[in-house]
Amino acid sequence: MKFDRSLQVGATGGHGPIRYTVEAYQPGQSIRFRFTGPAGFNGHHGFHAESNGESGLILRNVLKMKISGRALLTWPLLYRPLHDALIEDSLARAQSAVGEEPDVRPWSLWVRFLRRVLGGRRTESGKPSGS
């Protein structure tokens, strides 16, 4: 993700065709991005950290979105599988960052195909490119 300024409420940016505005941000606790593109993505996406009490922290990925128009096709066929793979990778990186053994899940054949066609793929180490 890249933004037009440091991570703060009002920053705009995104990744690839997915565009966001930072709608809410509490460092170390939560962040919520409002979709501004592509057309038909109406809602928000973010992360929320909460105390587990027993073993530390739960990091939740929150996606609340209604789709319309072309997104009725592009979300389930393209964006959702890529989104889910990205989230799994980012949660594994978060596990690793706190010293836990990451729960790495292999990408599906469909996700690998989409990544290859769209230009992104895992490095030889098995980590996503750009890691």
N, C-alpha and C positions, 0 to 999 in steps of 0.2 A: 504494500500500500504506500502510496505517496500522496502527500498533502501540500497545499499551497503555503503552509506555515507550520510551526510546531504544533504538536497535538494539543488542541484546545477546542472548546466550544466555538463553532463557526468556521473551523477549518474545512476546506473543501478538497476533494480528491477522490482517490479510489485505486482500483487495479483493473487493468484491461478495460472492458466496456462497462464495468460496474462502477458507478459514481455515487459518492456519499457526501453528506455534510455531517460533521460531528455535532450531534444534537445534545448530548449530555456526556460529561466526563468527570469522574472522581478518581484521581490517580491512585492506583493500587486497589481500587474497589470495583469500578465499572466504567464501561464506555458504551455509548449507543450511537449508531450511525443511521441517519435517515437517507433512504435511497433517493437519488435524483436521476438515475438512469441505470439501465435502459428503460425506455417507455414500457409501461405495463407492470413495473415493479413498484408497488405502493405499500410502504411500510418501513420497518427498521430492522437492524441487525446489530448485535453487540455481544459483550461478555460481561458477566457479573461474578465476582468472587465473594464467597460467603464462608464463614467459619463452620467447620464440621464438628468442632468440639472435641472429638475423639482423636482423629489423626491429622487435623490441620485444616485444609482448605478444599473447597469444591469450586471449580471453575466451570461456569455454565455458559454455553453458547445459546443465545436467544435470537430467534428469527421469527418475526411476526410480519407477514406480508400477504397481501392479496394481489393476485396477478390478473391481468386483463390483456386483451389484444394478442399480439404475437407472443407475448410472454406465456400464454397458455400452452404453447408448443415448446418455446426455447427453454423455459424453466425446467420442466421434467426431463427433456432430452439432452440438454447441454449444461445449463448452469447448475442444476441441483447436484448431479453426480460430481462435477468439479468442485462445487462448494463443499460437499460432504468430505471429499478427499482432502481438501485444503484444511478443513476444520480438524479432521483426524490427525493430520500432520502437525498442525499448530498445537494441539493438545498434547501430542507426544513430545514435542519440543519443550512445552511447559513442564511436563513431568521430568524430563531430563534436566531442565534448569534448576529444579529443586532437589536434585540428587536421587530421583527415583528411576527405576528401570522403565524406559518408555514403552508404552503399549503401541507398537508399530503395526499398523494394518496394511497389508499389501493393497495396492490400487487394483480395481477391477479391470478386466480387459477393455471395457468401454471407456473408462477414465484414461487408461494408458493410450488408447487410440485417439481420444479427444486431445490429450496433451501433445501427442506426436503431431497431429494435424494442426493444432493451434500454436505449436512451437515450444512448448514447455515439456521437460522430461526430467526424471530423476538422474542424478549423477551416478557415477560408477559405485559410489559408496552406498547408494540406495536412498540417499537423502534428496529431497526436492532441490532442483537447481535454485541458486540464490541463497542457500543456507549457509 
